[in-house]
Amino acid sequence: MKARLKDVAAKAGVAPNTASTILNRRPNSWASKETEERVFKAAEELGYRPSRAALGLRLGSFRTVGLLIPDLHNPIYTTYADYLECRLREMDYDLILEHSRTDLEYEKHCLDSLLERQIDAVSYFVSDRKNQAAFLEKAKAAGKEVVVLTEALEKPLPYDTIEMDFSSGINAAIEHLLELGHRRFVFLCALAKGQEPGERPDAYRRLLSERGIPQQDCSFISCAHELSSARTAFGEFLDASKQDRPTALIAMNDLSAFGAMRAAWDRGLDVPGDLSVIGVDDIPLGDCLYRRLTTIGQPLKKMADTTAEMLLSRLEAKSAPPKPRAVRFEAKLLLKETTAPPPVS
């Protein structure tokens, strides 16, 4: 049976109010040092812990941060969550997770659910800024601190922001493939349910056009975040382009790259002999394939540490909270074993 406050008080020989004052370390305690030691010893022997919820309501802080991740099955997000949890634990904060399952409608539910929980702050990966504008206003009105993780922005947000700049990594990947001799490209982009590709196709085609690659030699495919979806989408694309197949693929995350590699293997194509493949994220699994995946890596631990520092600087602020700030990280191309010169015609 779970120990109650009155059990601790009885064991220590004090009134329940006295035990509560001591265990919650209230400044108005007049108990002697000997009495305090007796109460803490009784609580330890009985396995009693004060209610964190009740303590949070009294102190105005639950020492808990909420994190929304879009895909529990993608190691990029669970690894980030692990780094963040470790850093917060060092400061005596807990982390709770919500999982939006890469669905923009369900994401709204998850964000609202976080606001209803006993948390002090929230961090999440922005998939669609317009879709989440209402949540940011709700969070602000509820007095919750926010750190958002997003791609590089042209205009700063009025919130603390971790920005991931993929432009240098994407440019390095394209330059690398061009130097190898590739002239036919395909981009594979995993999108959340309800999400549109937006300007991505035009942006990729523009990057290649600036380097002399005509639009007809730059294809764009979208898929869901599941491996099976990437495998199916790219497989159907290969079947429809047998006469003029691309020789280089850049997938917008490593899991999509894995699915595409399987689709290529299903059709007797060799990676990288027939098809060079580059992913994004640098998840550890990519180094365990029969060919180590060339990828564009993100500094996840630095991102998580910075997120924690931003949150704690606000949650632990003794005076006016700091102004919103943005910290930008650059993704880097990591050359491994899935790129090579294109096959000779």
N, C-alpha and C positions, 0 to 999 in steps of 0.2 A: 504494500500500500504506500502511495506517495506521501512523504512527510509534509505536514502542514506547519504554518507559522506557529500555531498554538502548541504543536508538539515540541518545537525548538524552545519556545518560551518555558514550557513545563520542565524540560530536561535541564535548562540553564537556571531555573528558579527565578524567573523574572516575568513581568507582565508582557502580554503580546505586543502592546504598543512600544514598550522598551526594546523588545527583540526586533521589531520592525524598524525602529529608528536606528539601531546599531547596524543591522544587516544592510540597510539602504544608505548607510553612511551619511545620514542627515546631519547638517551642521548644528542643529539645536539639541544634540544629544548631551545629557549631563551625566551619563554613566561613567563609572570609573574604568580605568584600563583593565582591571581584573575582571569586571563584569563583561566588558567587550570581548575579552579573550574567551570567557566562559560561553558566551552566546555563539561566537564563531566556531568554537570547538564542537558545540552541540549541533550546529548546522552541518558541519563537516561529517560528524559521526552518523547523522540521520540522512545525509545525502540531500539536504534541502538547498534549493536555489530560489532566490526571490524572483517573482514573475517579471520577466523582462518587459512585457507589455505594460504592466502596471507601473513599473519604474519609468518606462518611456513616456507614458502619459503624464506622470508627475514632473519629470525633468524636461519634457519637451524634446527628447531625443531617444530614438529606438536603437541607435548605433547599428543600423541595418541599411544596406544599399541594394536596390533592385537592378537587375540587368536583364534586358530583353535581347535574345539572340534569335536570328532568323532560321537557323538550321542546326538542330541538335546533332545531326548525322555528319556534319562537316567539321572535321577536326580543327579547322582554322578558328571556329567560334568557341569550341569547348576548350581548346588550348588557351585562348585569350581569357576565357572565364576562369580557368585554373590559375593563371598568372595574377589576375585581378583579385581573386579570393585570397590567395596567399599574401598579397601585399596588404589587403584590408585587414586580414586576421592579425597581422603584426601590430595594427593600431586598435585592436579590440573591436572591430566592426565585422558583422556578418554579411554574407551575400546570398540573395535569393534569386532564382532564375525564372524567367518566363520564356516560352518557346513559341514563336509565331508561325512555325511550319511554312515559311516562305509564302504566306498568304496575306495580302494587304488588308483584306477585310478582317481576318482573324487578328491581325497585328493591332488593329484599333482596340479590339476587345482586350488584348494582353496589356496594352499600355494603360487603358483605363483600370484594369485589374490591379496593376502595380500601384496606381495612385490610391486605391482603396485599402492597400495593405499598410502595415505599420512599418514604414520605411522613412528614411530621412532624405534620400536622394535616389536618382535613377540614371542609368547610362544605357545607351542602346545604339545599334547600328542603323543608320538612316538609309532606308531603301527608296523612299519617295518623300522629298521634303514637303511638297504640297499636301500630300496625304496626311502628314503628321503635324502640320502647323497648329491644328486645334489642340492636339495633345500638349504641345509646348506651352500654349497659353494656359491650359488647365493646370499643368504642373507648376507654373509660375504662380497662379492664383492660389494653389494649395500650399505654397511655401516650400515646395520640394526643389532641391538643387538638382541640376541637370548637366550631364556631359554627353554630347552626341559624338558619334564616330561616323565620318562621312568621307566621300571623295573630296578632292581639293575644290575649294569654293572661290568664286570670283568676288563675292561680297560676304563679309563676315556676318555670322549670326549673333544675336544678342545673348548668347549662352556660351559656356566653355565648350570648345570644340577640338576634337582630335581629327586632323585632316590627313588622309592618305593620298599622296600625289603619285599616281600611276604613270604619268606622262613620260617621265624619263625612262622608266622600265619598259614601257610599250615601245617607245622610240628606239631604245637599245635593242629590243627583240627584233623589230623590223629591220634595222640596220644590219644586225647579225645575219638574218635570213637572206637579205639582199646580197651581202658579201659572199654568202655561200653559193649564190647563183639562182635563188628562187625568184620566180616571176608570176606565179599563180597562187593566190592566198585565199584562205577562208578563216573567218572569225566565228567562234562558237560562244554564245552568250547565254548564261543561265539567268532566267528572270523569275521573280516571284509571281505567284498567281495574281492576275489583275494588273501586273506591271507592264508598261510599254517600253520598247527599246529606246524610245526617245531619239536623241541626236547621235547615238552611238554608231549606227551604220554609216551615216554621212561623215562622222569624225574619222572613222577608220579608212574609209575610201579617200578622204582628203589627205590623210597622212601618206598613203601610198601614191596618190596622184602627184603629190609634191616630189615624189622620188621617181616619177616616170612610169608608174604602173597604171594602165588604163582601168576604168571602172569595171569593165566586163571580166577582168582578171582578179577582182576583189569581191568575194561573196560573204554574206552575213547570214548566219543561222541562229535562231533562238531555240531554247529548250527549257524545260523545267529544271529544278535543282537535283532531281534524282539521277543517279548514274544511268538507269535504264532509259530515261528520256534523252540524255546526251547520246547514248549508244544508238537509239532508234533514229533520232534526228539526223545525226551525221551519217548513219548507214543509208538512210533514204536519199540524202544528198549525194553520196558516192554512187548509188545506183542510178541516179538521174544524170550523172555527169561522167559516165564511163569514158567518153571520147576526149574529154578535156578536163581531167581531174586536177584539183589543186595539188601542189607539192609541199605546201606549208600550212599549218594550222596553228592559230593562237586561240586558246580557250580561256575564258575569263575567270575560271577557277580550276584548280587541279583536278577536282572530281569530274568535271566535264571533260577534261583532257583524258582522264582514265577511260571514260565511256567512249570517247572518240577513238582512242587507241584500240579498244576492243572491237569497235565496228570495223576499223581498218583490218585488223587481224582476221575477222570473220570473212573478209573478202580477199584474203590471200595477200594483203599488202604488208610490207615490212616497215617498221618504224625503227630507225629513221631512213632506211634505204629508199623506200618509196614515198614516205611522208614524214616530214619533220614536224614535231609537236612541241609547243611551249604552253605551259600552264601559268596560273597566277595563284600565289599563296605560299608555296614552299612548305606544304604539310609533310611530316616525317614519312608517311606512307609512300610518297613519291620516290624516296631513296631505296625502297624495298622492291620495286618492280624489276623485271628482267632487264630493263633499261632505266637508269635513273632519270627522272623527268627533269628536263630543263624548265625552269620556272622563274617567275618574277616574284621575289620574296618580300614579305612585310616584316618589320621589326616588332613582332607581337609583344615581347616582354617590355620593351621600352614604351610601347603604346599603353599597355596595362598599367605600368608604373606611373606614367604621366596622368592617366585617368584617375588613379587613386590619389595622387598628389593634388590634382585639381579639386576633387571632391573634398578631401580632408582640409584643404586650405579654406574652404567655405564652411564646412561643418564645424571646424575647430576655431573659426575666426573669433577673436576676442573683441574686435571693434567692427567697423563697417566692412562687409565682405569685399574682396577684390573685384575689380572690373572684369567682365568676361574677356577671355583670351583664347586665342587659337594657336595650337602647336601643330606644325606640319611635318610629316615624315615622308621620305622618298622611298618608293619601291625600287629594288635593284634586280637586274637580270642576273640569274645564277646559271652559268653554262654547265650542263651535265652531259647526258648521253642520248638525248632524243632529237638531236638536230644534226644534219649532214647535208652535203651538196645534193641537189635534186638528181633523180635518175636521168641517165642519158637517153634522149629520145631515140 
